[in-house]
Amino acid sequence: MRYPRRCINLGTAAIVFLMLNGIACSQNSITESKKEIPMTLLSTYPVHYANSLRNSRVPVTSTAKGEIEWRTSFENSRPENIIRLKVWEDHVVLEMVSEFLVFAPDGKLLFSRPKRFNSMIAGRNGSLYYETGECYLNQLDLNNELKMEDAPLPAVANKDFRMTLFWPMEEQFIIAAFWPGHEPEEKPVAIWRNAVYGKVMAREGSEFRRMQKADPIFIPGLNRLVFGLDEIISVDVEDSEETSSFAWPVTQVADWCASPEGMLFISGMADGKKTVAAISLSGGKGWGCDDFPDNLPWTVNQPPAAFGDQGVYLFSGKDIYAVSNGKRQWQVTAQTDVTQGTSLADDSLLVSAGNELIYLSAAGKAVFSLVLSDHIRTAPVVDSRGHVYIATEKELVKIR
């Protein structure tokens, strides 16, 4: 369905006024985890995130042994244009800065589409949802046919607003956006909306006129949207009520993620030491660990990757750490700097480090290591059959 643009062309100033005034515009053994993570393909630039929890975890396991099944070249003039990979209905989606490419399971390129610069795409209902360059929402099926075109995007009034979260559901979606402000007297604004597809006016929503330290997290099983502002604020998306607010457990925030049960894992600095902290949505019942060397910062744009009930994987320089219940379980050092990692349902871990793909067991033991000819630009992703995909600067690679 195509939505006429006049239905939301109220003028940028009018939409900004509505939004800013609160009017809804629409080497120890680690215990195996048996909890399921909701399967979706939500992600936020510039790293692959498996879901709205900002957690680089996918609810599948891998049977890969490190053998290349196929590799497909693609045109790309600049390596930094590559953002991330997704698995969509066992097809592979390569996201680039201003477009995305969809490949069949055999590696054949099916089609490509333009999108808004640095914007996210998400999979749900057998479709891909993506933001156009004009700040509208499109819905696309596997036949490259638009099921919805130029639909309203409450919370994204213009290109100054950066979408920070998009969670599609059957009939509605959760969206969050951030506007940093351009003048000293302009306060930054973090906005969220609970909206129905195609509707200008949102069902619920609110905004915070504060600086944002970390992009928001949505915990679908609890209907909680968690904002990382000057403090942590949890909101019920069904009635817009704040359910809790509390101080950060670290003094400098690097990144964060959440478990489906609502435990928050935050990497950063505290008392001059590199730290990871766990804290509940009420602000308590957590732990902290600073048993790390301070010579290198946490890897940029890679959040903690949760495993089990109380564990996270963390990355710093060449080092990979497993921490559970406040204690460091093991450490593995790669040959080159680790850029991204993806934890799997059995708590194993896939890591991109330079031109090397490393697969570690839950105990930190090497399952395989695969060296490619070019630098790996994406976090590893896994399809429902356990195959692994990565994208280098020049090609898409499937590993079995």
C-alpha positions in Angstrom: 0.0 0.0 0.0 1.3 3.4 -0.9 0.5 6.3 1.5 0.1 9.7 -0.1 2.8 12.0 1.2 0.3 14.8 2.0 -0.9 12.7 4.9 2.2 13.6 6.9 3.6 16.6 5.1 2.5 18.9 7.9 5.7 20.9 7.6 8.9 20.3 9.5 8.3 23.1 11.9 4.8 21.9 12.8 6.0 18.3 13.4 9.0 19.4 15.5 6.6 21.6 17.6 4.3 18.7 18.2 7.0 16.4 19.2 8.9 18.7 21.4 5.7 19.6 23.3 4.8 16.1 24.2 2.1 15.6 21.6 2.1 12.1 20.0 2.7 12.4 16.3 1.6 9.4 15.7 39.0 -21.2 30.9 36.4 -22.3 33.4 33.3 -24.1 32.2 30.3 -21.9 31.7 26.7 -23.0 32.3 24.7 -23.6 29.1 21.9 -21.2 28.6 18.5 -22.6 27.5 16.7 -19.3 27.3 15.5 -18.1 23.9 16.1 -14.6 22.6 13.2 -13.1 20.5 14.2 -13.5 16.8 14.2 -10.3 14.9 16.7 -8.4 12.9 16.7 -5.0 14.5 20.0 -3.2 14.4 21.5 0.1 15.0 24.4 1.8 13.1 27.2 0.9 12.9 27.2 -2.6 14.4 25.1 -5.7 13.8 22.7 -6.2 16.7 20.6 -9.3 16.7 17.6 -7.8 18.4 16.1 -4.8 20.2 18.1 -5.7 23.4 21.2 -4.3 21.7 22.7 -7.7 22.4 25.0 -9.2 19.8 23.3 -12.6 20.4 21.3 -14.8 18.0 18.9 -17.6 19.1 20.5 -20.3 16.9 23.6 -22.5 17.1 26.2 -23.2 14.4 27.4 -26.4 12.9 30.2 -24.7 10.9 33.6 -26.4 10.7 35.4 -23.5 9.0 34.9 -24.6 5.3 33.9 -22.0 2.7 30.8 -23.1 0.8 30.7 -20.1 -1.5 31.8 -16.6 -1.9 30.1 -13.9 -4.0 31.8 -10.6 -5.1 29.9 -7.3 -5.0 30.6 -3.8 -6.1 31.8 -1.5 -3.4 34.0 1.5 -4.0 34.7 2.2 -0.3 35.1 -0.5 2.5 33.6 1.9 5.1 30.3 1.7 3.1 29.7 -1.8 4.5 27.7 -1.7 7.8 26.4 -5.2 8.7 24.8 -8.5 7.6 21.4 -9.9 8.4 19.7 -13.3 7.9 16.2 -12.8 6.6 14.1 -15.9 5.9 17.4 -17.7 5.3 18.3 -15.0 2.7 21.3 -12.8 3.4 21.0 -9.0 3.5 24.1 -6.9 3.2 23.5 -3.4 4.6 25.6 -0.6 3.2 25.5 3.1 4.0 22.8 4.1 1.5 21.5 0.8 0.1 21.0 -2.8 1.0 21.6 -6.0 -1.1 19.5 -9.2 -0.8 21.2 -12.5 -1.7 19.6 -15.9 -2.1 20.8 -18.9 0.0 23.0 -20.0 -2.9 24.8 -16.6 -3.0 23.0 -15.1 -6.0 22.2 -11.4 -5.8 18.5 -11.0 -6.1 18.0 -7.3 -5.8 19.1 -4.1 -4.1 17.2 -1.0 -2.7 18.2 2.5 -1.7 17.6 3.6 1.9 18.3 6.6 4.1 21.9 7.3 4.8 23.2 5.2 7.8 19.6 4.1 8.7 18.6 0.7 10.1 16.5 -2.0 8.5 14.5 -4.7 10.4 12.8 -7.9 9.5 9.4 -9.1 10.8 6.2 -10.5 9.4 8.1 -12.0 6.4 9.1 -8.5 5.4 11.9 -6.0 5.6 11.1 -2.6 7.0 13.4 0.3 6.1 13.5 4.0 6.2 13.6 5.9 2.9 15.8 8.9 2.2 12.7 11.1 2.8 12.1 9.8 6.4 9.2 7.5 5.4 8.7 3.8 6.1 8.7 1.1 3.4 7.8 -2.6 3.8 9.3 -5.1 1.3 8.7 -8.8 0.7 11.1 -11.4 -0.8 9.8 -10.8 -4.3 11.1 -7.3 -4.1 7.5 -6.0 -4.0 6.5 -3.1 -1.7 3.7 -4.1 0.6 3.7 -0.6 2.2 5.3 2.6 0.7 5.9 6.0 2.1 4.1 5.3 5.4 4.5 7.8 8.3 7.3 7.5 10.7 6.3 9.2 14.0 9.3 10.5 15.9 11.4 11.1 12.8 10.3 14.6 11.8 13.2 15.3 9.4 16.8 14.2 8.6 18.1 15.9 11.8 16.5 13.1 13.8 18.4 9.8 13.9 16.4 6.7 14.4 17.9 4.8 17.3 15.5 1.9 17.6 12.9 0.2 15.4 10.9 -2.8 16.6 8.3 -4.1 14.2 5.3 -6.1 15.4 2.2 -7.5 13.7 0.1 -4.3 13.5 2.3 -1.7 15.3 5.9 -0.8 16.0 8.1 0.8 18.6 10.3 3.6 17.4 12.8 5.8 19.1 14.9 8.7 17.7 17.4 11.3 18.9 17.9 15.0 18.0 21.2 16.4 19.3 20.3 20.1 18.9 22.5 22.4 16.8 22.7 25.6 18.9 24.0 26.0 22.5 20.6 27.0 23.7 18.9 24.0 22.0 18.4 21.0 24.3 18.9 17.6 22.8 15.7 15.5 22.6 15.2 11.7 22.9 11.8 10.6 21.5 9.9 7.4 21.4 6.5 6.3 19.9 4.3 3.3 19.9 2.6 3.6 16.5 0.3 1.7 14.1 1.6 1.2 10.6 0.3 3.9 8.3 -1.0 6.2 11.1 0.3 9.7 11.6 -0.8 9.9 15.3 1.0 7.5 17.6 -0.8 5.4 20.3 1.7 6.3 23.0 4.9 8.2 23.3 7.0 10.7 25.2 10.3 12.6 25.0 13.2 13.5 27.2 15.1 16.8 26.7 18.4 15.4 27.8 21.7 14.2 26.3 21.7 10.5 25.4 24.7 8.5 26.5 23.7 5.2 24.8 21.0 4.3 22.3 17.8 2.9 23.9 16.9 -0.7 24.5 13.5 -2.4 24.1 12.7 -5.5 26.2 9.6 -7.0 24.4 8.8 -9.6 27.0 8.4 -6.9 29.6 7.1 -4.1 27.4 9.9 -1.9 28.7 11.8 0.7 26.8 15.0 1.7 28.5 16.7 5.0 27.9 20.4 5.7 28.6 20.4 9.5 29.3 22.1 11.3 32.2 20.4 8.5 34.2 18.8 5.2 33.2 15.0 5.5 32.7 12.6 2.6 32.1 9.2 3.3 30.4 6.2 1.0 29.9 5.3 1.4 26.2 1.6 0.5 26.8 0.8 3.4 29.0 3.9 5.7 28.7 4.5 5.5 32.5 8.0 5.6 33.9 8.6 2.5 35.9 12.0 3.3 37.3 15.0 5.7 37.1 18.4 5.3 38.6 22.1 6.3 38.2 24.5 4.6 35.9 26.7 2.0 37.8 29.8 3.4 35.8 31.1 6.9 35.6 31.9 6.7 31.8 29.6 4.7 29.6 31.1 2.7 26.6 28.1 0.6 25.6 25.3 -1.6 27.0 22.9 -4.5 26.3 20.1 -6.3 28.1 18.9 -9.9 28.7 15.3 -10.9 27.9 14.6 -10.9 31.6 15.6 -7.3 32.0 19.2 -7.5 33.3 21.3 -4.6 32.0 25.0 -5.1 31.2 27.0 -1.9 30.9 30.7 -1.5 29.9 32.7 1.6 30.7 35.0 3.1 33.4 34.5 3.4 37.1 37.1 4.9 39.5 39.6 5.1 36.7 39.3 1.3 35.9 37.8 -0.5 32.9 34.6 -2.0 34.2 31.5 -4.0 33.3 28.4 -3.9 35.5 25.1 -5.7 35.7 22.1 -4.1 37.1 18.3 -4.9 37.1 15.6 -2.7 35.7 14.8 -1.5 39.2 18.4 -0.4 39.7 19.5 -3.2 42.0 20.5 -6.9 42.2 23.6 -6.6 40.1 27.3 -7.1 40.1 30.5 -5.4 38.8 33.9 -6.6 37.6 37.0 -4.5 37.0 39.5 -7.4 36.5 40.8 -6.0 33.3 44.0 -4.3 32.1 43.5 -0.6 31.6 46.0 0.0 28.7 43.3 -0.3 26.0 39.6 0.9 25.9 36.6 -1.3 25.2 36.1 -2.0 21.5 34.2 0.9 19.9 30.6 0.2 18.7 30.5 -3.3 20.1 28.3 -3.8 23.2 28.7 -6.5 25.7 27.3 -9.8 24.2 25.2 -11.5 26.9 25.2 -15.3 27.5 23.5 -17.4 30.1 21.7 -15.7 32.9 24.4 -13.5 34.2 27.3 -13.6 31.7 28.7 -11.2 29.1 31.4 -11.4 26.5 33.6 -8.2 26.1 36.2 -7.0 23.7 39.2 -4.8 24.1 42.0 -4.6 21.6 43.0 -8.2 20.8 41.5 -9.6 24.0 38.2 -11.4 24.4 36.8 -11.8 27.9 34.0 -14.0 29.4 32.6 -12.6 32.6 29.8 -14.2 34.7 28.3 -13.1 38.0 31.0 -10.6 38.5 34.0 -12.9 37.9 36.2 -13.3 34.8 35.8 -16.8 33.5 38.4 -16.8 30.7 40.4 -14.7 28.3 41.5 -15.3 24.7 43.9 -13.1 22.8 43.5 -12.9 19.0 46.3 -12.1 16.5 44.8 -8.7 15.6 42.3 -6.3 17.1 38.8 -7.8 17.6 36.2 -5.6 15.9 32.9 -7.4 16.4 31.4 -10.6 18.0 28.2 -12.6 18.0 27.2 -15.0 20.8 25.0 -18.0 20.0 22.3 -19.9 21.8 24.7 -22.4 23.2 27.0 -19.6 24.5 29.6 -20.1 21.9 31.1 -17.0 20.2 31.9 -15.9 16.7 34.5 -13.1 16.4 35.7 -10.9 13.6 39.4 -9.9 14.0 41.1 -8.3 11.0 40.9 -10.8 8.2 40.3 -13.8 10.6 37.0 -15.4 11.7 37.3 -17.1 15.1 34.8 -19.5 16.5 35.1 -20.2 20.3 33.2 -22.6 22.5 31.5 -21.5 25.7 34.6 -22.6 27.5 36.8 -20.3 25.4 38.3 -23.2 23.3 38.9 -22.7 19.6 36.4 -24.6 17.4 38.0 -23.2 14.2 39.8 -20.2 12.8 39.5 -19.1 9.2 41.9 -16.6 7.6 40.5 -14.7 4.5 42.4 -12.6 2.0 40.6 -9.3 3.0 39.5 -7.5 6.1 36.2 -8.7 7.6 33.8 -5.7 7.7 30.8 -7.2 9.5 29.9 -9.2 12.6 29.3 -12.9 11.8 25.7 -14.0 11.4 24.1 -17.4 11.4 21.1 -18.9 9.5 18.6 -21.4 10.8 20.8 -24.3 9.5 23.9 -23.2 11.4 25.8 -21.7 8.4 27.9 -18.6 9.1 28.1 -15.5 6.9 30.6 -12.7 6.9 31.3 -9.8 4.5 34.8 -8.7 3.6 35.7 -5.5 1.8 35.0 -7.3 -1.5 32.8 -10.3 -1.1 30.1 -12.1 0.8 31.3 -15.5 2.3 29.3 -18.5 3.5 31.0 -20.9 5.9 29.8 -24.4 6.7 
